[in-house]
Amino acid sequence: MQERTAMKVHPEDAARRATTRPTEPRPRPLVDEVLRLVWRERQISRAEIACRLDLSRSTVSEIVSTLLRTGLVAEVGTGPSGGGRRPIVLQFQDDACGILGVDMGAAHVAVAHTDLRGHVLAWKDRRHPVRSDPVGTRALVAELCAAALGSSRRRARRLVGIGVAVPSPVDPHHPDRLSELVLPAWQGHHGLEPVGERYKVPLWIDNDANLGALAEGWWGAGRGVQDFAYIKVATGIGSGHVIQGKIYRGATGVAGEIGHLAIDPHGGPCICGLRGCLATFVGQAALLARAREILADGATSILTAQDITIPALEEAALAGDPLALQVVREAAEYLGIAVAGLLNLMNPALVILGGDLAPLGELLLQPLRETVARRTLVSSIAAAEVRTSELNAQAVAVGAATMVLEAALADSRLYPAAARRVEA
């Protein structure tokens, strides 16, 4: 993944998402501020730090000495002189520690091991019935975390923490709880604490669409954009909303459940108990059911001789198959109805589509944009761009790792806990 410029770090937003946290007797606000500056600039001198943060040279020297001992910052030579001695250049060490980001979808588990700049060092994923098998899912998360660490470079095994994306609303005040309506088999609790305990690092939990939005904002299509929405199309449909550079969660963490927006009140039943939700038209099961329905009506398609899956449907659409294109076009129209409502209500500058259908690109976007144009106010659509994810299948797992990075940049006390090298 290419390097990107991150969005602003918000300490109060990051702090309340950890389910376990290290403690230290005193805060270090100046150390945190200097560390964030070095991370952001990548290379910088002590004199420039003092100038940029309006600190004395002696204060900066003391703080830098502390940071040098952590291994997060290193001296890497000298820079150009403006008169007098050439300054020593400090550089943030992206590979000083690693982070594990877990994407626990409704039907898969993926783990990204990243460095401190969002680069994916190792990637492991596997299909799994997450919604119905909590015991097996917890075991798989532990297995893939160990596998990702085992295939990465030595230094990156020093973990800061583990971020986990779940296919459920997450109340920021009770991050250990999951929705029993969405994931009834899990009985309201993720039960992943042993994974954090195994590596002696903090564990963070958040909704998968929120973390897809976080990743796109830091490293992907949403970088530099203060107001945007990320819509994940998968087994279900979810959205993450960035408002003024911050993820918006609502009063109890349920903001963004766009999959349960009613498209047709007389439509089929949804797992939420309502009828005609967007997920019943655009979710994975709905798309496959629609393809089989069209086939049963006698349509000719290259899908006739194979099992219909989402990858097969995408491949057929990209090859120009009429049946697959019809399914994609209908899905785009339903998504367009939801996106139009979102634009009229929230007026974001950008809508990013991720998940299963994102690889279709313009095949999805063109009919979606046409639907949006028919259903939005001129001013709202004029201000908005609709595009697909730049991070694709890795967006949510990278977002989970980014959640930990955001917290660590906001509170450098997390790093001493990462001083040990963990074993896979």
C-alpha positions as a printed NumPy array, in Angstrom:
array([[  0.   ,   0.   ,   0.   ],
       [  1.29 ,   3.447,  -0.857],
       [  2.141,   5.971,   1.834],
       [ -0.493,   8.612,   2.507],
       [ -0.886,  11.713,   4.62 ],
       [ -3.043,  10.98 ,   7.653],
       [ -6.045,  12.876,   8.897],
       [ -5.835,  14.752,  12.174],
       [ -5.554,  12.579,  15.293],
       [ -8.293,  13.089,  17.859],
       [ -7.151,  11.809,  21.284],
       [-10.574,  11.813,  22.921],
       [-12.023,   9.821,  20.034],
       [ -9.306,   7.174,  20.104],
       [ -9.09 ,   6.758,  23.851],
       [-12.586,   5.466,  24.51 ],
       [-12.353,   2.552,  22.049],
       [ -9.8  ,   0.44 ,  23.918],
       [-11.17 ,  -2.456,  25.956],
       [ -7.918,  -2.851,  27.903],
       [ -5.433,  -0.059,  28.502],
       [ -1.97 ,   0.292,  30.059],
       [ -1.531,   2.899,  32.772],
       [  1.259,   5.273,  33.786],
       [  1.44 ,   7.617,  36.812],
       [  1.601,  10.826,  34.779],
       [  0.538,  12.095,  31.328],
       [  3.15 ,  13.187,  28.772],
       [  1.381,  15.749,  26.576],
       [  4.567,  17.349,  25.239],
       [  6.128,  13.982,  24.426],
       [  2.94 ,  13.045,  22.567],
       [  2.932,  16.317,  20.652],
       [  6.563,  15.989,  19.623],
       [  6.101,  12.354,  18.634],
       [  3.096,  13.215,  16.442],
       [  5.093,  15.974,  14.754],
       [  8.034,  13.663,  13.999],
       [  5.607,  11.006,  12.704],
       [  3.829,  13.507,  10.483],
       [  7.003,  15.105,   9.095],
       [  8.955,  11.822,   8.929],
       [ 12.261,  13.718,   9.202],
       [ 12.841,  16.862,  11.234],
       [ 15.546,  18.511,  13.358],
       [ 15.403,  19.473,  17.032],
       [ 15.612,  23.146,  16.097],
       [ 12.623,  22.868,  13.782],
       [ 10.626,  21.033,  16.451],
       [ 11.358,  23.853,  18.893],
       [ 10.279,  26.447,  16.327],
       [  7.126,  24.626,  15.201],
       [  5.88 ,  23.874,  18.734],
       [  7.205,  27.039,  20.39 ],
       [  9.307,  25.07 ,  22.869],
       [ 12.737,  25.789,  24.334],
       [ 15.738,  23.959,  22.905],
       [ 16.4  ,  22.344,  26.297],
       [ 12.828,  21.017,  26.542],
       [ 13.015,  19.577,  23.041],
       [ 16.377,  17.941,  23.775],
       [ 14.97 ,  16.275,  26.896],
       [ 11.907,  14.998,  25.054],
       [ 13.924,  13.75 ,  22.092],
       [ 16.249,  11.878,  24.451],
       [ 13.189,  10.1  ,  25.841],
       [ 11.931,   9.242,  22.356],
       [ 15.324,   7.981,  21.192],
       [ 15.294,   5.429,  24.012],
       [ 11.952,   4.036,  22.821],
       [ 13.304,   3.217,  19.372],
       [ 10.425,   5.136,  17.769],
       [ 12.765,   7.939,  16.691],
       [ 16.35 ,   7.714,  15.465],
       [ 19.088,  10.132,  14.419],
       [ 19.782,   9.616,  10.715],
       [ 22.504,  12.078,   9.781],
       [ 22.7  ,  15.83 ,   9.311],
       [ 20.596,  18.287,   7.39 ],
       [ 21.44 ,  21.502,   5.523],
       [ 22.767,  24.34 ,   7.608],
       [ 21.296,  27.81 ,   7.688],
       [ 24.532,  29.095,   9.224],
       [ 26.536,  27.39 ,  11.912],
       [ 26.6  ,  23.657,  12.628],
       [ 24.523,  21.331,  10.479],
       [ 21.48 ,  20.068,  12.436],
       [ 21.062,  16.388,  13.303],
       [ 18.012,  14.943,  11.526],
       [ 15.509,  12.865,  13.48 ],
       [ 13.423,  10.253,  11.695],
       [ 10.348,   8.352,  12.825],
       [ 10.969,   4.599,  12.679],
       [  7.942,   3.12 ,  10.946],
       [  9.096,  -0.437,  11.605],
       [  9.839,   0.071,  15.312],
       [  6.591,  -1.681,  16.194],
       [  3.747,  -3.444,  14.466],
       [ -0.03 ,  -3.499,  14.809],
       [ -2.521,  -6.272,  14.138],
       [ -5.784,  -5.285,  12.458],
       [ -8.557,  -7.902,  12.442],
       [-11.501,  -7.754,  10.036],
       [-14.16 , -10.047,  11.465],
       [-16.878,  -9.986,   8.812],
       [-20.148, -11.882,   8.823],
       [-18.629, -14.641,   6.672],
       [-14.834, -14.199,   6.83 ],
       [-11.887, -13.307,   9.044],
       [ -8.895, -11.337,   7.77 ],
       [ -5.808, -10.105,   9.628],
       [ -3.406,  -7.381,   8.509],
       [ -0.07 ,  -6.935,  10.249],
       [  0.992,  -3.344,   9.603],
       [  3.857,  -1.085,  10.532],
       [  3.368,   2.379,  12.021],
       [  2.731,   3.941,   8.603],
       [ -0.146,   1.695,   7.543],
       [  1.94 ,  -0.558,   5.278],
       [  0.686,  -4.14 ,   5.255],
       [  3.564,  -6.441,   6.227],
       [  1.494,  -9.623,   6.202],
       [ -2.065, -10.528,   5.187],
       [ -4.046, -13.62 ,   6.166],
       [ -7.708, -14.302,   5.438],
       [-10.179, -17.167,   5.365],
       [-13.878, -17.69 ,   4.743],
       [-15.754, -18.621,   7.924],
       [-19.382, -18.52 ,   9.184],
       [-18.633, -15.809,  11.744],
       [-22.258, -14.939,  12.429],
       [-23.178, -18.473,  13.527],
       [-19.892, -19.789,  14.978],
       [-18.41 , -17.591,  17.712],
       [-16.205, -20.338,  19.185],
       [-14.66 , -21.219,  15.835],
       [-14.274, -17.541,  14.94 ],
       [-12.362, -16.742,  18.119],
       [-10.017, -19.648,  17.439],
       [ -9.542, -18.513,  13.836],
       [ -8.757, -14.931,  14.879],
       [ -6.035, -16.244,  17.192],
       [ -4.693, -18.551,  14.466],
       [ -4.52 , -15.841,  11.795],
       [ -2.936, -13.331,  14.179],
       [ -0.192, -15.841,  14.945],
       [  0.249, -16.631,  11.248],
       [  0.52 , -12.952,  10.317],
       [  3.122, -12.32 ,  13.001],
       [  5.012, -15.439,  12.024],
       [  5.424, -14.346,   8.416],
       [  6.525, -10.762,   9.155],
       [  9.923,  -9.263,   9.787],
       [ 11.482,  -9.616,  13.229],
       [ 11.306,  -6.007,  14.453],
       [  7.674,  -5.606,  13.469],
       [  6.714,  -8.286,  15.981],
       [  6.905,  -5.654,  18.73 ],
       [  3.181,  -4.988,  18.965],
       [  1.473,  -1.786,  20.013],
       [ -1.96 ,  -3.364,  20.117],
       [ -4.688,  -5.226,  18.259],
       [ -7.652,  -3.564,  16.564],
       [-10.749,  -5.598,  15.74 ],
       [-13.534,  -4.706,  13.314],
       [-16.863,  -6.43 ,  13.985],
       [-20.038,  -6.676,  11.841],
       [-22.117,  -5.1  ,  14.575],
       [-22.82 ,  -1.688,  16.071],
       [-20.401,  -0.947,  18.914],
       [-21.376,   1.379,  21.734],
       [-18.228,   3.477,  22.41 ],
       [-19.09 ,   3.409,  26.121],
       [-19.365,  -0.418,  26.134],
       [-16.956,  -1.639,  23.419],
       [-16.966,  -5.206,  24.755],
       [-20.623,  -5.686,  23.787],
       [-22.051,  -6.787,  20.444],
       [-25.592,  -6.46 ,  19.155],
       [-27.597,  -9.576,  20.027],
       [-29.987,  -8.688,  17.23 ],
       [-27.263,  -8.707,  14.56 ],
       [-25.112, -11.492,  16.058],
       [-27.449, -13.537,  18.275],
       [-25.097, -16.529,  18.543],
       [-22.462, -14.327,  20.187],
       [-24.75 , -13.544,  23.137],
       [-23.717,  -9.908,  23.285],
       [-19.974, -10.373,  23.879],
       [-17.036, -10.675,  21.472],
       [-14.924, -12.808,  23.819],
       [-11.624, -11.863,  22.155],
       [ -9.844, -10.723,  25.314],
       [ -7.579, -13.827,  25.35 ],
       [ -6.02 , -12.692,  22.047],
       [ -4.869,  -9.428,  23.625],
       [ -3.786, -11.251,  26.761],
       [ -1.702, -13.687,  24.715],
       [  0.458, -10.837,  23.393],
       [  0.104,  -8.617,  26.486],
       [ -1.208,  -5.669,  24.454],
       [ -4.425,  -3.611,  24.473],
       [ -7.396,  -4.624,  22.352],
       [ -9.637,  -2.132,  20.524],
       [-13.065,  -2.891,  19.028],
       [-15.192,  -0.917,  16.552],
       [-17.747,  -1.406,  13.79 ],
       [-16.344,  -2.602,  10.456],
       [-17.811,   0.198,   8.326],
       [-16.483,   2.823,  10.743],
       [-13.014,   1.344,  10.385],
       [-13.299,   1.17 ,   6.607],
       [-14.025,   4.898,   6.733],
       [-11.071,   5.482,   9.06 ],
       [ -8.697,   3.664,   6.696],
       [ -9.955,   5.508,   3.621],
       [ -9.554,   8.811,   5.465],
       [ -5.959,   8.137,   6.495],
       [ -4.621,   6.202,   3.525],
       [ -7.19 ,   5.912,   0.738],
       [ -9.84 ,   7.685,  -1.291],
       [-10.917,   9.957,   1.576],
       [ -7.506,  11.375,   2.533],
       [ -7.68 ,  15.139,   2.976],
       [-11.515,  15.106,   2.951],
       [-13.168,  16.282,   6.155],
       [-16.743,  15.161,   5.414],
       [-17.383,  11.853,   3.661],
       [-19.206,   8.547,   3.939],
       [-17.911,   5.02 ,   3.383],
       [-20.458,   2.354,   2.432],
       [-19.466,  -1.295,   2.758],
       [-21.451,  -3.736,   0.62 ],
       [-20.967,  -7.311,   1.832],
       [-23.146,  -9.906,   3.569],
       [-24.849,  -6.878,   5.059],
       [-24.614,  -3.168,   4.273],
       [-23.023,  -0.677,   6.637],
       [-21.714,   2.849,   6.459],
       [-19.14 ,   4.879,   8.323],
       [-19.477,   8.671,   8.442],
       [-16.62 ,  11.13 ,   8.84 ],
       [-17.788,  14.573,   9.927],
       [-15.194,  17.31 ,  10.347],
       [-12.452,  14.706,  10.303],
       [-13.961,  12.471,  13.002],
       [-15.935,   9.228,  12.853],
       [-19.532,   9.924,  13.847],
       [-21.042,   7.112,  15.923],
       [-24.244,   8.583,  17.3  ],
       [-25.423,   8.424,  20.905],
       [-24.993,   4.647,  21.298],
       [-22.788,   3.666,  18.363],
       [-25.601,   2.754,  15.964],
       [-25.039,   5.574,  13.452],
       [-24.338,   4.293,   9.96 ],
       [-26.683,   1.278,   9.827],
       [-27.685,   2.229,   6.295],
       [-28.394,  -1.413,   5.475],
       [-31.552,  -1.126,   7.54 ],
       [-32.871,   1.903,   5.72 ],
       [-36.317,   0.97 ,   4.39 ],
       [-36.323,   0.919,   0.574],
       [-39.679,  -0.873,   0.264],
       [-41.857,  -1.177,   3.395],
       [-43.683,  -4.074,   1.73 ],
       [-40.471,  -5.91 ,   0.833],
       [-39.027,  -9.113,   2.237],
       [-38.088,  -9.623,   5.902],
       [-34.685,  -8.529,   7.205],
       [-32.685, -10.014,  10.091],
       [-33.369,  -6.81 ,  12.026],
       [-37.104,  -7.633,  12.127],
       [-38.136,  -4.951,   9.628],
       [-39.14 ,  -5.388,   5.99 ],
       [-37.691,  -4.099,   2.733],
       [-34.362,  -2.912,   4.164],
       [-31.567,  -2.015,   1.752],
       [-29.71 ,  -5.193,   2.809],
       [-32.58 ,  -7.327,   1.49 ],
       [-31.95 ,  -5.902,  -1.991],
       [-28.181,  -5.372,  -2.103],
       [-26.706,  -7.738,   0.503],
       [-24.742, -10.751,  -0.702],
       [-27.608, -13.228,  -0.261],
       [-30.026, -10.917,  -2.074],
       [-27.735, -10.498,  -5.074],
       [-27.191, -14.239,  -5.452],
       [-30.909, -14.941,  -5.037],
       [-31.72 , -12.384,  -7.731],
       [-29.221, -13.962, -10.138],
       [-30.762, -17.397,  -9.584],
       [-34.251, -15.969, -10.061],
       [-33.324, -14.491, -13.44 ],
       [-31.672, -17.771, -14.455],
       [-34.808, -19.689, -13.5  ],
       [-36.785, -17.459, -15.855],
       [-34.699, -18.809, -18.734],
       [-32.033, -16.13 , -19.125],
       [-28.877, -17.064, -21.   ],
       [-25.702, -16.513, -19.001],
       [-22.174, -17.8  , -18.544],
       [-23.232, -18.349, -14.933],
       [-25.526, -21.204, -15.949],
       [-22.813, -23.863, -15.799],
       [-21.281, -22.891, -12.437],
       [-22.098, -22.186,  -8.83 ],
       [-23.123, -18.562,  -8.5  ],
       [-20.91 , -16.681,  -6.064],
       [-20.179, -12.993,  -5.664],
       [-16.718, -13.325,  -7.321],
       [-18.314, -15.277, -10.208],
       [-21.034, -12.629, -10.541],
       [-18.422,  -9.858, -10.648],
       [-16.296, -11.708, -13.18 ],
       [-19.337, -12.274, -15.39 ],
       [-20.346,  -8.606, -15.179],
       [-16.84 ,  -7.479, -16.135],
       [-17.039,  -9.877, -19.098],
       [-20.283,  -8.233, -20.249],
       [-22.675, -11.035, -19.272],
       [-26.26 ,  -9.653, -19.617],
       [-27.617, -11.428, -16.518],
       [-24.75 , -10.269, -14.293],
       [-25.02 ,  -6.733, -15.643],
       [-28.751,  -6.707, -14.867],
       [-28.102,  -7.784, -11.275],
       [-25.408,  -5.126, -10.861],
       [-27.586,  -2.442, -12.447],
       [-30.512,  -3.232, -10.134],
       [-28.201,  -3.232,  -7.102],
       [-26.775,   0.119,  -8.195],
       [-30.272,   1.597,  -8.417],
       [-31.158,   0.465,  -4.897],
       [-27.849,   1.771,  -3.586],
       [-28.49 ,   4.996,  -5.462],
       [-31.761,   5.488,  -3.582],
       [-29.921,   5.152,  -0.268],
       [-26.998,   7.344,  -1.359],
       [-29.405,  10.035,  -2.588],
       [-31.057,  10.131,   0.828],
       [-27.655,  10.313,   2.454],
       [-26.588,  13.225,   0.264],
       [-29.784,  15.148,   0.904],
       [-29.566,  14.559,   4.646],
       [-25.835,  14.821,   5.4  ],
       [-24.355,  16.664,   2.377],
       [-20.942,  14.892,   2.421],
       [-18.29 ,  15.902,  -0.09 ],
       [-17.553,  12.276,  -0.986],
       [-19.182,   8.838,  -0.868],
       [-16.81 ,   5.854,  -1.061],
       [-18.136,   2.412,  -1.961],
       [-16.227,  -0.558,  -0.566],
       [-16.827,  -4.255,  -0.053],
       [-17.964,  -6.92 ,  -2.502],
       [-19.101,  -4.731,  -5.386],
       [-16.335,  -2.122,  -5.342],
       [-14.108,  -3.972,  -7.885],
       [-16.826,  -3.392, -10.512],
       [-15.851,   0.278, -10.724],
       [-17.802,   2.198, -13.351],
       [-20.165,  -0.723, -14.021],
       [-21.558,  -0.023, -10.567],
       [-20.919,   3.704, -10.343],
       [-22.54 ,   4.848, -13.583],
       [-26.092,   3.53 , -12.896],
       [-25.721,   4.507,  -9.246],
       [-24.837,   8.091, -10.162],
       [-27.767,   8.255, -12.574],
       [-30.155,   7.214,  -9.809],
       [-28.593,   9.679,  -7.391],
       [-28.905,  12.524,  -9.898],
       [-32.651,  11.885, -10.243],
       [-33.237,  11.854,  -6.505],
       [-31.094,  14.591,  -4.994],
       [-31.198,  18.319,  -4.63 ],
       [-29.008,  20.042,  -7.197],
       [-26.799,  21.576,  -4.528],
       [-26.173,  18.312,  -2.66 ],
       [-25.188,  16.282,  -5.718],
       [-23.089,  19.119,  -7.129],
       [-20.942,  19.061,  -4.006],
       [-20.53 ,  15.282,  -3.842],
       [-18.327,  12.754,  -5.596],
       [-19.121,   9.038,  -5.593],
       [-16.184,   6.675,  -6.11 ],
       [-14.959,   3.224,  -5.126],
       [-12.461,   2.32 ,  -2.418],
       [ -8.724,   2.589,  -3.054],
       [ -7.96 ,  -0.011,  -0.376],
       [-10.383,  -2.686,  -1.596],
       [-10.507,  -5.908,   0.455],
       [ -7.883,  -4.698,   2.938],
       [ -9.713,  -1.515,   3.928],
       [-11.419,  -2.734,   7.088],
       [ -8.473,  -4.684,   8.535],
       [ -6.128,  -1.772,   7.802],
       [ -8.696,   0.502,   9.445],
       [ -8.639,  -1.69 ,  12.549],
       [ -4.849,  -1.311,  12.707],
       [ -5.168,   2.431,  12.053],
       [ -7.495,   2.723,  15.048],
       [ -4.639,   1.49 ,  17.238],
       [ -2.127,   3.784,  15.53 ],
       [ -4.441,   6.743,  16.072],
       [ -4.639,   5.939,  19.774],
       [ -0.879,   5.468,  20.081],
       [ -0.155,   8.786,  18.383],
       [ -2.585,  10.409,  20.795],
       [ -1.08 ,   8.741,  23.867],
       [  2.571,   7.659,  23.72 ],
       [  2.144,   5.694,  26.967],
       [  0.98 ,   2.826,  24.764],
       [  4.466,   2.357,  23.334],
       [  6.327,   1.17 ,  26.467],
       [  3.947,  -1.804,  26.503],
       [  5.244,  -2.592,  23.01 ],
       [  8.899,  -2.711,  24.001],
       [  8.864,  -6.514,  24.221],
       [  9.152,  -8.674,  21.121],
       [  6.122, -10.976,  21.017],
       [  6.235, -14.529,  19.74 ],
       [  3.728, -15.763,  17.17 ]])
